[in-house]
Amino acid sequence: MAREKIILACGDCKNRNYFTMKNKRTHPERVEWKKYCPRCNKHVVHKETK
């Protein structure tokens, strides 16, 4: 399967907040999305982790 589960971690506090899917075949690089972090109480960049 090309789609795999990924975990998004906050760039500031490193808290793992989001779980989502991505197609590793079309997007092999790590993703970065600006999402809301409930621990930081603001929108910050979340990066894909292992």
C-alpha positions as a Python dict, from the first residue, in 0.01 Angstrom:
ca = {
    (1, 'M'): (0, 0, 0),
    (2, 'A'): (122, 347, -83),
    (3, 'R'): (-69, 526, 195),
    (4, 'E'): (81, 510, 542),
    (5, 'K'): (-3, 657, 880),
    (6, 'I'): (210, 951, 990),
    (7, 'I'): (237, 1142, 1318),
    (8, 'L'): (260, 1522, 1328),
    (9, 'A'): (453, 1680, 1616),
    (10, 'C'): (452, 2044, 1724),
    (11, 'G'): (763, 2240, 1628),
    (12, 'D'): (772, 2432, 1959),
    (13, 'C'): (681, 2186, 2235),
    (14, 'K'): (741, 1858, 2038),
    (15, 'N'): (402, 1726, 2150),
    (16, 'R'): (253, 1468, 1909),
    (17, 'N'): (-91, 1611, 1837),
    (18, 'Y'): (-214, 1475, 1502),
    (19, 'F'): (-229, 1140, 1323),
    (20, 'T'): (-307, 1135, 950),
    (21, 'M'): (-237, 946, 627),
    (22, 'K'): (-17, 1036, 331),
    (23, 'N'): (81, 878, 3),
    (24, 'K'): (452, 795, 34),
    (25, 'R'): (483, 721, -337),
    (26, 'T'): (382, 1071, -454),
    (27, 'H'): (522, 1264, -151),
    (28, 'P'): (836, 1089, -22),
    (29, 'E'): (960, 1398, 167),
    (30, 'R'): (847, 1485, 519),
    (31, 'V'): (543, 1712, 542),
    (32, 'E'): (507, 2035, 740),
    (33, 'W'): (165, 2183, 813),
    (34, 'K'): (63, 2481, 1022),
    (35, 'K'): (-193, 2346, 1270),
    (36, 'Y'): (-334, 2431, 1612),
    (37, 'C'): (-144, 2303, 1917),
    (38, 'P'): (-363, 2277, 2229),
    (39, 'R'): (-58, 2270, 2456),
    (40, 'C'): (94, 2591, 2310),
    (41, 'N'): (-255, 2741, 2261),
    (42, 'K'): (-167, 2878, 1915),
    (43, 'H'): (-110, 2779, 1551),
    (44, 'V'): (243, 2651, 1490),
    (45, 'V'): (422, 2437, 1230),
    (46, 'H'): (377, 2064, 1283),
    (47, 'K'): (632, 1829, 1127),
    (48, 'E'): (611, 1462, 1037),
    (49, 'T'): (785, 1230, 1283),
    (50, 'K'): (860, 859, 1286),
}
